[in-house]
Amino acid sequence: MPAQSTYFDGAHHFRIDQQTINSFAGNQYQILNVREDLNLRLNPIPDASHTRDRKTSPPDSACFPGTREGVITEVTTWANAVDLAPRTEEGKIENTVSALVIYTPTPHVYWLHGFAGCGKSAVSLKLADIFEQSGRFLASYFFFRNAGDRSTMKRFAVTLASQLASALPATVPFIEAALRTDPGLLSNCVSLTRQLERLVYKPFQAVMKGELLEKALAEGPFIIVIDGLDECEDRRGVEEFINHMLGFFDEHPTIPLRVFIASRVEQHIQACLETDGVFLGNLDSHSARDDIHKSVRESFQTVAKKDCVIRAYIRARGAWPMWYDLYKLVSHIDGSFVLASTIFKYIVQPATVEDPLTPMDRLPLTLEVTGLDGLYAQTLARSQHLPHFRNIISTIALLKRPLSIVEIADLLGIQAFEVVGVLLNLQAIIHVPGTDEKGEVTVCHTSLRDFLTTERRSGTFFVPPSFHLSLSYYSVSFIFREGNGPARYYGKAYFVHHWEPFTSSEAYDFIDEIEQFKVRQPLLMDRLPYHAFLCGMIFYNLHLRTPRILVDNLHLLTECAKQLALAIECPDRHMRLWLETGMGYMTWDEDDSYTVQFTEDTYKTLQRDLQRASTVNHANFPDMIDPQSRLYGKEDKYTITLDNPSGIVIFNALEWKLAHARLKWEELKITPRPPLELYVFHYWEAWNCPTFGRSFVLYLDHGANTKRLPKPLRISGGTTSSHSISYPPVAP
């Protein structure tokens, strides 16, 4: 008999501990760990809850014992409030023996706001622990910027649902039923509101009866804790979540559920939460001076027992720090818990060859530092002389999700010990994992990332948006590298996510940044030549997306051809693979179209560079030459049905533009040759085609004719470089 099977005569559905017993024909019963199976299907974010390892998954914030008692009492009082008349409609007037009473229910939502570093995450963690011990805790979610899915709403609902199933096992069959009837709940195919409704709110509603309801009415409502909502990069998703939540509570005013939210005051959050249905709490109004004094004093006392240098100093000089030094330090910190924590780490960190100061030397220096920015600059200066410092810091600041030490080294093409050498001096502001392979390098607080990416604050340590271009190139290289390097998955998954922030930045000149990038990049043997990278990504920007940059300037088109010629001329083993397969990027734009002027000067420049490319191509890759490519110019429209144009497809598309422009000018017989309109139309194809995905149509004609081109009705089958297009009649 299988290990998970047994028999019970005459038994029906019942539950043993956390095991669910289901009846099957023939009196055979299969014991399944339903919750474990459900958890695997939901695929929650394991390090988003309050139970995560805070050393590897920031924020690493916790209330020092005996601190923040005032605000915690305020929140727990709100959370513990049980409405005296839970079944009375809101606003209804009741007559009692002694008075006229207007019933006003306690708000279901508490929003605690405050400035960065004032201790919001520590309060959130403490509250989650308190309500977990009371048995009324349902779920928690700690957002953190640039931490992969933790910084989005993609897996928010499924993560809450997984914790709900663990806290209230009775909700499991209802969550399972929702997944059976609507499989799209496990993907991004349905709205966030539908996910929350089907996976969280309705299952909770379904079990709020009997003993569970009596418990909530007697002891207090169940609690969900959400921290760092301002860290979520999906602003529209945040608004959707808040509005749906408030609407749900308006519709179900007596449901025993409370939601605690902590965040900074961001406009999109404030606009939604400043309403009558929300209790507003300002953490800034709760003085933190005494709490900071207590935590700093006791932290110094603790480290003095372990640090031999401090112990020797105390034996020789007496108590350290002196009460007046501690007083000045707390005054200097001015209510910021994160500044207190960072200053303390900076003072007691081990001495190095570059920074041999003792904790006693550093304490007076911290009093000269203005806020976190000064401390960040002072700490970063300890490593700025080391090789690869700027690349390492810039990478940590701009990564879409944290990486380990070996992954950062692999991405940048350097050694792990070089990354460690830079980070060891920065442990006051950056979490450094205990091993190179496991654990992720993370910033202690997101204010460091804000500091690094704001030029007026960081000065020489500024990380410009243009570094996304380098990260995109480093990432692309993994598609063409042999073997499975540590950062291979990140490179393949995120290179477009670095290219797009670069192209969308308005602070920098695109072409100038491209030129500077080329100066900085050597032709490395283990990377795809950057000429091929630039050719492919510029082509992507011109054709697979509505260009955000220089739409009417054909410099990008000529730059694409120039980089194509340089790429084909590179004696590199990666070139054949790029010419055949491309770089594997995808696009998710809606259908769109645009036009770009095509001038005779552009024609001549393209002709020169494509002739160079054609000569080398015939010499080195004759088997890839399409004998019909020169005939493409005779087709009125040129269609590409790949989200991943290879080097050869790019070559053929550019050649079609040349050939078709020449034909159009010959037809027009106008001197000098007038500009033509290059029309690009995007659409998703889903008909009888060999590939399924993005297509774009190129149409080149005189301006008056181009404006009359209708959208295609459908596509019929064809090759990967050309399909026949069916158009409706054009109005005369």
C-alpha positions in Angstrom: 0.0 0.0 0.0 1.4 3.5 -0.9 2.8 5.5 2.0 0.1 8.2 1.6 -2.9 5.7 1.4 -5.1 4.1 4.1 -8.6 2.8 4.6 -11.5 3.9 6.8 -14.7 2.0 6.6 -17.7 4.2 6.1 -15.7 7.3 6.5 -16.7 10.6 4.9 -14.7 13.9 4.4 -13.1 14.8 7.7 -9.8 16.5 8.9 -7.0 15.1 11.0 -4.7 17.9 12.2 -3.5 19.6 8.9 -4.3 16.6 6.7 -7.5 16.5 4.6 -9.2 13.1 4.0 -11.1 12.7 0.8 -13.4 9.8 0.0 -12.8 7.7 -3.2 -14.7 4.8 -4.7 -13.9 1.4 -3.2 -13.5 2.8 0.4 -10.0 3.9 -0.5 -8.9 7.2 0.9 -6.0 9.3 -0.3 -4.3 11.5 2.4 -3.0 14.6 0.8 -1.2 17.5 2.4 -3.5 19.9 0.8 -2.0 23.1 2.1 1.5 22.1 0.9 0.2 21.4 -2.5 -1.8 24.6 -2.6 1.3 26.6 -1.5 3.3 25.1 -4.4 0.6 26.1 -6.9 0.2 29.6 -5.5 4.0 30.1 -5.6 4.1 32.9 -3.1 7.1 35.1 -2.5 8.8 33.5 0.6 10.8 36.5 1.7 7.9 39.0 1.5 6.5 38.2 4.9 7.6 39.2 8.4 9.1 35.8 8.9 11.8 36.3 6.3 15.5 36.4 7.1 16.0 40.1 7.4 19.7 39.9 7.1 19.4 38.7 3.5 16.0 40.2 2.7 15.8 43.8 3.9 14.5 45.9 5.4 16.4 44.7 8.5 14.3 46.7 10.9 13.1 45.6 14.4 11.9 47.6 17.4 14.5 47.7 20.1 13.0 46.2 23.3 11.0 48.8 25.2 10.8 51.3 22.2 8.0 52.6 20.1 5.5 51.6 22.8 3.3 54.7 22.2 2.5 54.1 18.5 2.3 50.3 19.0 -0.3 50.8 21.8 -2.2 53.2 19.5 -2.3 50.7 16.6 -3.2 47.7 18.8 -6.0 49.6 20.4 -7.4 50.2 16.9 -6.9 46.6 15.9 -8.4 45.2 19.1 -11.6 47.4 19.0 -14.7 45.3 18.7 -17.7 47.2 17.6 -20.4 47.0 20.2 -23.2 46.7 17.6 -21.5 44.8 14.7 -24.9 44.1 13.0 -26.1 47.7 13.2 -25.9 49.7 10.0 -23.4 52.5 10.0 -24.9 55.9 11.0 -28.1 54.3 12.3 -29.5 56.1 15.4 -30.5 53.9 18.4 -32.3 54.8 21.6 -30.9 53.5 24.8 -32.0 54.0 28.4 -29.6 56.8 29.0 -28.7 58.4 25.7 -29.2 58.7 22.0 -26.3 56.7 20.3 -25.1 57.1 16.7 -23.2 53.9 15.7 -19.9 54.6 14.1 -17.8 51.6 13.2 -14.0 51.5 13.7 -12.2 52.1 10.3 -11.0 48.8 8.8 -7.8 50.4 7.6 -5.0 52.1 9.5 -2.4 54.0 7.5 0.8 54.8 9.4 3.0 57.3 7.5 6.3 58.9 8.2 9.6 60.0 6.7 12.2 57.6 5.4 14.1 55.9 8.2 11.7 56.8 11.1 11.0 53.1 12.0 7.8 52.2 10.0 9.1 48.8 9.1 10.1 48.0 12.6 6.6 48.9 13.9 5.1 46.7 11.1 7.3 43.8 12.2 6.4 44.2 15.8 2.7 44.3 15.1 2.9 41.2 12.9 4.6 39.4 15.8 2.0 40.6 18.3 -1.0 39.5 16.3 0.6 36.2 15.3 1.0 35.4 19.0 -2.7 36.2 19.6 -3.9 34.0 16.8 -5.5 36.8 14.8 -2.7 37.3 12.2 -3.6 36.5 8.6 -0.8 37.7 6.4 2.0 40.3 6.0 3.7 41.7 2.9 6.9 43.8 3.1 7.5 45.6 -0.2 11.1 46.5 -1.1 12.3 48.5 -4.1 14.4 46.7 -6.7 13.8 43.3 -5.0 12.3 41.5 -8.0 8.6 40.7 -7.6 8.7 42.1 -4.0 8.7 45.5 -5.6 5.6 44.9 -7.8 2.0 43.7 -7.4 2.5 40.6 -9.6 2.5 38.1 -6.8 1.0 40.2 -4.1 -2.4 38.4 -4.1 -1.1 34.9 -4.2 1.4 35.6 -1.4 -1.4 36.9 0.8 -3.6 33.9 -0.1 -0.8 31.4 0.8 -0.4 32.9 4.2 -4.2 33.1 4.6 -4.4 29.3 3.9 -1.8 28.7 6.6 -3.4 31.0 9.2 -7.0 29.7 8.5 -6.9 26.2 7.0 -10.7 26.3 6.6 -10.1 28.7 3.7 -8.1 26.1 1.7 -11.0 24.4 -0.2 -12.4 27.9 -1.1 -9.1 29.0 -2.5 -8.8 25.7 -4.4 -12.3 26.0 -5.8 -11.4 29.5 -7.1 -8.3 28.2 -8.8 -10.2 25.3 -10.4 -12.9 27.7 -11.9 -10.5 30.4 -12.8 -6.9 29.1 -13.6 -5.9 32.6 -14.8 -5.7 33.7 -11.2 -2.2 32.2 -11.1 -1.0 34.4 -13.9 -1.1 38.0 -14.8 -4.0 37.3 -17.2 -6.6 38.7 -14.7 -6.8 41.9 -12.8 -5.3 42.4 -9.4 -8.8 43.1 -8.0 -10.1 39.8 -9.2 -7.1 38.0 -7.7 -7.7 39.6 -4.3 -11.5 39.0 -4.5 -11.3 35.3 -5.4 -8.1 34.3 -3.4 -8.3 36.5 -0.3 -11.5 38.3 0.4 -14.1 35.7 -0.6 -12.3 32.7 1.1 -12.1 34.8 4.3 -15.8 35.7 4.1 -16.7 32.1 3.5 -15.2 30.9 6.8 -16.3 33.8 9.0 -19.0 31.9 10.8 -19.4 29.7 13.8 -16.4 29.5 16.2 -14.2 31.7 14.0 -16.7 34.5 13.9 -17.3 34.2 17.6 -13.6 34.4 18.2 -13.3 37.6 16.1 -16.3 39.2 17.9 -14.8 38.3 21.3 -11.1 38.9 20.9 -10.9 41.3 18.0 -10.7 41.2 14.1 -8.1 39.4 12.1 -5.2 41.5 10.8 -3.2 41.9 7.6 0.0 43.9 7.8 1.4 45.7 4.7 4.7 47.6 4.9 6.5 49.8 2.5 3.6 50.3 0.0 5.6 53.3 -1.4 8.4 50.8 -2.3 6.0 49.2 -4.9 7.0 50.3 -8.4 3.6 49.6 -9.8 1.8 52.8 -8.9 -1.3 52.0 -10.8 -1.5 48.6 -9.1 -1.2 50.3 -5.7 -4.1 52.6 -6.5 -6.1 49.6 -7.7 -5.4 47.6 -4.5 -6.4 50.5 -2.2 -9.5 51.5 -4.1 -10.7 47.9 -4.3 -9.9 47.3 -0.6 -11.9 50.3 0.5 -14.7 49.4 -1.8 -14.8 45.9 -0.3 -15.0 47.3 3.3 -17.8 49.7 2.2 -19.7 46.8 0.9 -19.0 44.6 4.0 -18.8 47.1 6.9 -19.1 44.4 9.6 -16.5 41.9 8.4 -14.0 41.2 11.2 -10.9 42.1 9.1 -8.4 45.0 9.6 -5.6 46.1 7.3 -2.5 47.9 8.6 -0.5 49.9 6.0 2.8 51.6 6.6 4.4 53.9 4.0 5.9 57.2 3.2 3.6 60.0 2.1 3.5 59.5 -1.7 0.9 61.4 -3.7 -0.8 58.4 -5.3 -1.1 56.7 -1.9 -2.2 59.8 0.0 -4.9 60.6 -2.6 -6.5 57.2 -2.0 -6.1 56.7 1.7 -7.0 60.2 3.1 -10.7 59.3 3.4 -13.2 58.7 6.2 -12.8 54.9 6.0 -9.1 55.1 7.1 -7.5 55.8 10.5 -4.5 58.1 9.8 -1.4 57.7 12.0 1.6 60.0 11.8 4.7 58.3 13.1 6.6 61.6 13.0 4.3 62.9 15.7 5.6 60.2 18.1 8.9 61.4 19.5 11.7 58.9 18.9 14.4 60.7 20.8 14.1 58.7 24.1 13.8 55.4 22.2 16.9 56.2 20.1 18.9 57.2 23.1 18.0 53.9 24.8 18.7 51.7 21.8 22.1 53.4 21.0 23.2 53.4 24.7 22.5 49.7 25.1 24.0 48.8 21.7 27.3 50.5 22.7 27.2 48.6 26.0 26.7 45.3 24.1 29.5 45.9 21.6 31.9 47.0 24.4 31.7 43.5 25.9 32.8 41.9 22.6 35.3 44.4 21.1 38.8 44.0 22.6 39.8 47.5 21.4 36.9 49.2 23.1 37.5 47.1 26.3 41.2 48.1 26.4 40.2 51.8 25.9 37.6 51.6 28.8 40.2 50.0 31.1 42.7 52.8 30.4 40.3 55.8 30.0 37.1 54.9 31.7 33.5 54.8 30.4 32.9 55.1 26.7 31.0 56.8 25.2 30.6 59.5 27.8 27.1 60.7 28.6 27.6 64.1 26.8 29.0 62.4 23.7 25.9 60.1 23.6 23.7 63.1 24.1 25.3 65.0 21.2 25.0 61.9 19.0 21.3 61.4 19.7 20.7 65.1 19.1 22.6 64.8 15.8 20.5 61.8 14.7 17.3 63.8 15.1 14.7 61.1 15.2 15.9 58.8 12.4 16.2 55.2 13.4 17.9 54.2 10.1 20.5 57.0 10.6 21.0 55.8 14.2 21.6 52.2 13.0 23.9 53.3 10.1 26.0 55.6 12.3 26.3 52.9 15.0 27.5 50.3 12.3 29.9 52.8 10.9 31.4 53.6 14.3 32.0 50.0 15.4 33.0 48.5 12.1 36.5 46.9 12.0 39.4 48.9 11.0 41.1 48.4 7.6 44.4 49.3 6.0 42.6 52.1 4.1 40.6 53.2 7.2 42.6 52.3 10.4 40.4 54.5 12.7 39.1 53.0 16.0 35.5 53.4 17.1 36.7 56.1 19.6 38.1 58.0 16.6 35.0 57.7 14.5 32.5 58.8 17.1 33.4 62.5 17.0 33.6 62.4 13.2 30.0 61.3 12.8 28.9 64.5 14.6 30.3 66.4 11.6 28.2 64.4 9.1 24.9 65.9 7.9 22.2 63.2 7.8 22.3 60.0 5.9 23.8 61.6 2.7 27.0 62.7 4.5 27.3 59.3 6.1 26.7 57.5 2.8 29.4 59.6 1.1 31.8 59.1 4.0 31.3 55.3 3.9 31.5 54.9 0.2 34.8 56.9 0.2 36.4 53.9 2.0 36.3 51.8 -1.2 36.3 54.3 -4.1 40.0 53.8 -4.8 39.5 50.0 -5.4 39.3 48.5 -8.9 35.7 48.2 -10.3 34.2 50.2 -7.4 32.0 52.3 -9.7 30.7 49.4 -11.7 30.0 47.4 -8.6 28.1 50.2 -6.8 26.2 51.2 -9.9 25.2 47.6 -10.5 23.9 47.2 -6.9 21.9 50.5 -7.3 20.2 49.6 -10.6 19.7 45.8 -10.5 16.1 44.7 -11.0 16.5 42.1 -8.3 19.4 41.5 -5.9 22.2 39.1 -6.8 24.8 37.2 -4.9 28.5 38.1 -4.9 29.4 35.6 -7.6 26.5 36.6 -9.7 27.6 40.3 -9.6 31.1 39.3 -10.5 29.9 37.1 -13.3 27.7 39.8 -14.7 30.5 42.4 -14.7 33.1 39.9 -15.9 35.4 40.3 -12.8 36.4 38.0 -9.9 34.3 37.4 -6.8 37.2 38.5 -4.5 37.2 41.9 -6.3 33.5 42.4 -5.4 34.2 41.3 -1.8 37.1 43.7 -1.5 34.8 46.6 -2.3 31.9 45.5 -0.2 33.8 44.7 3.0 34.4 48.4 3.6 30.7 49.2 3.1 29.0 46.9 5.5 27.6 49.8 7.5 25.3 50.6 4.5 25.2 47.3 2.4 24.3 43.8 3.6 27.2 41.5 2.6 26.2 37.8 2.7 28.4 35.3 4.6 29.3 33.3 1.5 30.0 34.3 -2.1 27.6 31.8 -3.7 24.6 32.0 -1.4 22.7 35.1 -0.1 22.1 38.3 -1.9 23.9 41.7 -1.7 21.3 44.2 -0.6 21.2 47.8 0.5 20.4 48.3 4.2 17.8 50.9 3.4 16.3 52.1 0.1 17.5 55.7 0.9 21.0 54.6 -0.2 19.6 53.8 -3.7 17.8 57.1 -3.7 21.1 58.8 -2.7 23.1 57.1 -5.4 20.6 57.9 -8.2 20.1 61.6 -7.3 23.0 63.6 -8.6 22.6 66.7 -6.4 22.8 64.5 -3.3 25.6 62.0 -4.3 27.9 64.1 -6.3 30.9 62.0 -7.4 29.1 58.8 -6.4 26.2 59.5 -8.7 24.9 56.5 -10.7 23.4 57.8 -13.9 20.5 56.2 -15.8 23.0 55.6 -18.7 24.6 52.8 -16.7 21.5 50.8 -17.6 23.0 50.6 -21.1 26.1 48.8 -19.7 23.9 46.5 -17.6 21.9 45.7 -20.7 25.0 44.8 -22.7 26.5 42.7 -19.9 23.2 40.9 -19.7 22.9 40.3 -23.4 26.3 38.7 -23.4 25.0 35.7 -21.5 22.8 34.7 -24.4 26.0 34.0 -26.4 28.3 32.7 -23.7 29.0 29.0 -23.3 28.1 27.1 -20.2 25.8 28.3 -17.4 27.4 31.1 -15.5 25.9 32.2 -12.1 24.3 35.3 -13.6 23.0 33.6 -16.8 19.4 33.6 -15.7 19.4 37.2 -14.7 21.1 38.2 -18.0 18.6 36.4 -20.2 15.6 37.6 -18.2 16.4 41.3 -17.6 18.4 42.8 -20.4 15.5 44.5 -22.0 14.5 45.8 -18.6 17.8 47.7 -18.5 17.6 48.9 -22.1 14.2 50.5 -21.7 15.1 52.7 -18.7 18.1 53.9 -20.6 16.1 54.9 -23.7 13.3 56.5 -21.7 15.6 58.8 -19.7 15.1 62.4 -20.7 18.2 63.6 -18.8 20.7 62.4 -21.3 21.4 62.6 -25.0 20.9 59.2 -26.5 23.5 59.4 -29.2 26.1 61.0 -27.0 25.6 58.2 -24.4 26.0 55.6 -27.1 29.3 57.2 -28.1 30.6 57.3 -24.6 29.5 53.7 -24.1 31.6 52.6 -27.1 34.6 54.4 -25.7 34.3 52.5 -22.4 33.8 49.0 -23.8 36.7 46.9 -25.0 36.1 44.1 -27.4 36.2 41.2 -25.0 36.5 37.6 -26.3 33.9 36.2 -23.9 31.2 38.7 -24.8 29.1 39.4 -27.9 30.8 42.3 -29.7 29.1 45.5 -28.6 28.6 46.5 -32.2 26.2 43.6 -32.6 24.5 44.5 -29.3 24.0 48.2 -30.4 22.8 47.2 -33.9 20.2 44.9 -32.5 18.9 47.2 -29.7 18.8 50.3 -32.0 16.8 48.2 -34.5 14.5 47.1 -31.6 14.0 50.7 -30.6 13.3 51.9 -34.1 11.0 49.1 -35.2 9.7 46.9 -32.4 8.7 49.9 -30.2 7.3 53.3 -30.9 10.6 55.3 -30.6 10.7 57.5 -27.5 13.8 59.2 -28.8 14.6 61.2 -32.0 11.5 60.0 -33.8 12.1 62.3 -36.8 15.9 62.0 -36.8 17.2 59.2 -39.0 20.6 59.2 -37.2 19.4 56.1 -35.4 18.7 54.3 -38.6 22.1 55.1 -40.0 23.8 54.2 -36.7 22.0 50.8 -36.9 23.5 50.2 -40.3 27.0 51.4 -39.2 27.0 49.1 -36.2 25.8 46.2 -38.4 28.8 46.7 -40.7 31.2 46.9 -37.8 29.6 43.8 -36.2 29.9 41.7 -39.3 33.6 42.8 -39.7 34.4 41.6 -36.1 36.4 38.3 -36.2 34.4 36.9 -33.3 33.0 33.4 -32.9 29.7 34.8 -31.5 28.8 36.5 -34.8 27.4 33.5 -36.6 25.0 32.8 -33.7 23.9 36.4 -33.6 23.4 36.5 -37.4 21.3 33.4 -37.2 19.3 33.8 -34.0 19.4 37.4 -32.7 19.3 38.3 -29.0 16.0 36.9 -27.8 14.2 40.0 -26.6 10.4 40.3 -26.4 8.1 43.3 -26.5 4.7 43.8 -24.9 3.5 47.0 -26.5 0.0 47.5 -27.8 -0.6 47.8 -31.5 0.9 51.1 -32.7 2.3 52.9 -35.7 4.5 55.9 -36.6 6.3 57.4 -39.5 9.9 58.6 -40.0 11.2 60.7 -42.9 13.7 58.9 -45.2 16.0 61.3 -47.0 18.5 61.0 -49.8 21.4 61.6 -47.4 20.1 58.8 -45.3 20.0 56.6 -48.4 23.6 57.3 -49.2 24.8 56.6 -45.7 22.9 53.3 -45.5 24.2 52.3 -48.9 27.8 52.8 -47.9 27.5 50.8 -44.7 25.4 48.0 -46.1 27.9 47.6 -49.0 30.6 47.1 -46.3 28.4 44.6 -44.5 27.5 42.8 -47.7 31.1 42.4 -48.8 32.1 40.8 -45.5 28.9 38.8 -45.3 29.5 37.2 -48.7 33.1 36.4 -47.8 32.6 35.0 -44.3 29.0 33.8 -44.2 28.0 32.9 -47.8 25.6 30.2 -46.7 23.5 32.9 -44.9 22.9 35.0 -48.0 19.3 35.2 -49.1 19.4 35.2 -52.9 16.0 37.0 -53.0 17.0 39.8 -50.7 17.8 42.2 -53.5 14.3 41.7 -54.9 12.5 42.8 -51.7 12.5 46.3 -52.9 9.9 45.4 -55.4 7.4 44.5 -52.7 5.1 47.4 -51.6 5.3 46.3 -48.0 7.9 44.4 -46.0 6.8 42.4 -43.0 8.8 40.8 -40.2 7.1 38.4 -37.9 9.8 37.9 -35.3 10.1 39.4 -31.9 13.8 38.4 -32.2 15.2 39.8 -35.5 18.6 38.1 -36.2 21.5 40.0 -37.8 20.5 38.6 -41.2 16.9 39.7 -40.8 18.1 43.2 -39.9 20.4 43.2 -42.9 17.6 42.2 -45.2 15.2 44.8 -43.8 17.7 47.6 -44.3 18.4 46.4 -47.8 14.7 46.5 -48.6 14.5 50.1 -47.5 17.3 51.0 -49.9 15.9 49.1 -52.8 12.4 50.3 -52.3 13.5 53.9 -51.8 15.4 53.7 -55.1 12.3 52.3 -56.9 10.0 55.0 -55.5 12.3 57.8 -56.5 12.5 56.4 -60.0 8.7 56.3 -60.2 8.4 59.9 -58.9 11.0 61.3 -61.4 11.5 64.3 -59.2 14.8 66.1 -58.8 16.1 66.6 -56.2 14.7 63.5 -54.7 12.0 64.3 -52.1 11.9 62.8 -48.7 9.9 59.6 -48.3 7.8 58.5 -45.4 8.9 55.3 -43.7 5.8 53.9 -42.1 6.1 51.3 -39.3 3.0 49.5 -38.1 3.0 47.0 -35.1 0.5 44.3 -34.4 0.1 40.9 -32.8 -0.4 38.0 -35.2 -2.5 35.0 -34.2 -3.5 33.5 -37.5 -2.1 30.8 -39.7 1.5 31.8 -39.3 4.6 29.7 -38.5 5.3 31.9 -35.5 3.0 33.6 -33.0 3.9 37.0 -31.6 4.8 40.5 -32.6 5.0 41.6 -36.2 5.7 44.9 -37.9 5.1 46.1 -41.4 7.5 48.5 -43.1 5.9 50.7 -45.8 8.0 53.3 -47.7 6.3 55.8 -50.0 5.7 59.5 -50.7 4.1 61.2 -47.8 0.7 61.7 -49.5 0.3 58.0 -50.1 1.7 56.8 -46.8 -1.0 58.6 -44.8 -3.7 56.5 -46.5 -2.2 53.1 -45.6 -4.8 51.1 -43.6 -4.1 48.6 -41.0 -3.8 45.0 -42.2 -6.8 42.8 -41.7 -5.0 39.4 -41.5 -1.8 37.6 -42.3 -1.3 34.5 -44.3 1.6 32.0 -43.9 5.0 32.7 -45.2 8.7 32.8 -44.3 10.1 34.3 -41.2 11.2 37.4 -43.1 8.1 38.0 -45.3 4.4 37.3 -45.1 1.6 38.2 -47.5 -0.7 40.9 -46.0 -4.3 41.4 -46.7 -5.5 45.0 -46.6 -9.0 46.5 -47.0 -9.6 48.8 -49.9 -8.0 52.2 -49.7 -10.4 55.1 -50.0 -9.6 57.3 -53.0 
